[in-house]
Every structure is written in structure tokens, then in C-alpha cells.
């Protein structure tokens, strides 16, 4: 599962059925970090430039398959599987820890 952030767009969920990986991919240069931190507040909270916490509720909003009970069940299983590893934060809302990938090359092609 990839939370994709384009230059001018709201976050989008890509590969929603891949519950084995989780990352935030940003099609922008790192010099936009502070701007993106403010723009994504509420959906993605950054813990530096390489780690982000993604609000689970926002994943449901981003997903085109969130109305599928089986998909929601898989998301819940992913969260519970990640919890013992410290990859889940419950306060103030449930959030999933993700590695941030900066894809400047993609940004320059768009």
C-alpha cells in the first residue's frame, strides 16, 4: 500500500490490496518538506523527512475499495499485525508508521 502525494494533489492510495508493505511516496523535492508537512496535516504527520504517521481514518477516505468489508477487515488485520512492532500509534487517532520515499525524478516529469 502506498500513500502517493503528487505536486498539486491530495494524497491518493495506490496498491490498496498490498497489505504487505506500507509507505508514503512523495513526488516532490525535499526542499518542499515544510510546505508538505502543513498541507498534509490531519492525514499524514511527519516524524522527520524519512518517517511519517498516516491516519487510518484518512486511508479509508483515500481508498476506492473502503466500502468493501473484506478490505476493511484486511486493513484491521494489518494494523493489529503491525502493533507489536511499534508501527501503530493510537493517540490522538490510530496512525500507521510509514517510510517516506522522495521521488524528485517523477516530480520533474509531471
N, C-alpha and C positions, 0 to 999 in steps of 0.2 A: 504494500500500500504506500502510495506516495502522495504527499500533500504538495501540489505544484503551485508555485507563486510566479506568475508572469510579471512583466514590466508594469502593465497597467490594469491587471485584472485581480479580482478577488481570488482567494485560494480555491483550487479545484482538487478533487480527489481522483487520482489516477490509479489504475490497477486495484480497484476496490476489493477484488476477490483474492488478492495475495496477502494472506494473513501471516505469512512467514517473515515478512520484512516490513519495516516502517521507517520512513524518512521524510524530510522536508527538502524539496528541491527548489532552489530559487534561481530564476533566470535573470540575474542582475549581478552587478559588481558589488563586492563587499563594501565599497565606499558608500553604498546606499543603506547600510545596516541600520543606522539610527532612524532613518525615514521609514524603513520597513517595520522596524520594531513598533513604531507608533501606529502605522497603518494597519497592522495585523493584530493589534491589541484586542483581546477577547477571544480570538481564535487560536493564535499562536503566541506564546510567551517565550522570548529568547533568554537563554542562560549562557550568554556569550555568543560568539559568531558560529560556533560549531554544534551547539545543543539547543534544542527547542522543546517546549512542552505544548502539545496540541490538545485543545479542549475536546473531549469525547463528544459532547453535545454538538460541537461545530462539525465534527466528522459526519454526524447524521444529517446535518443540513447540507453538507457538500456532496453527499453520496446520492447517486441516481437510483441506487438499489436499497436505500434505507427503509423503504416500505415493506421489504421482504423480511418476514420474521426469521427465516433461516440465516440471512445475512446478519441481522442484529444479534442473533444467537452466537454466530461465529465471532463477531466483534467483542461480545461479552466474554467469550472463552479466551480470546487473545489478551484482553485486559487482565483477566484472572491469572493467566499463564505468565504474564509479564510482571505481575505484582510482587512475587517473592524476590525478583531481581532488582527491585528499586526503580523500575521503569514506569511506575504509576504513582501519581500524586493525587490525593483526594481533596486537597484544600486549596482554593475555595471551591473548585469543581474538579471532577475527575479529569485528569490530563495524562497523556501518554508521552513519554520521553522519546525524542527522535533525533537522529543525527542530521545535521544540516549540510546539504550539498549545494555549493555555489556554482552555477553553470553560466559563467560570463559569455562563453562562446555562443550559447543558444541565444542569449540576450542580444548579441550584436547581429544575429541573423534575422531576428524578427522585425 
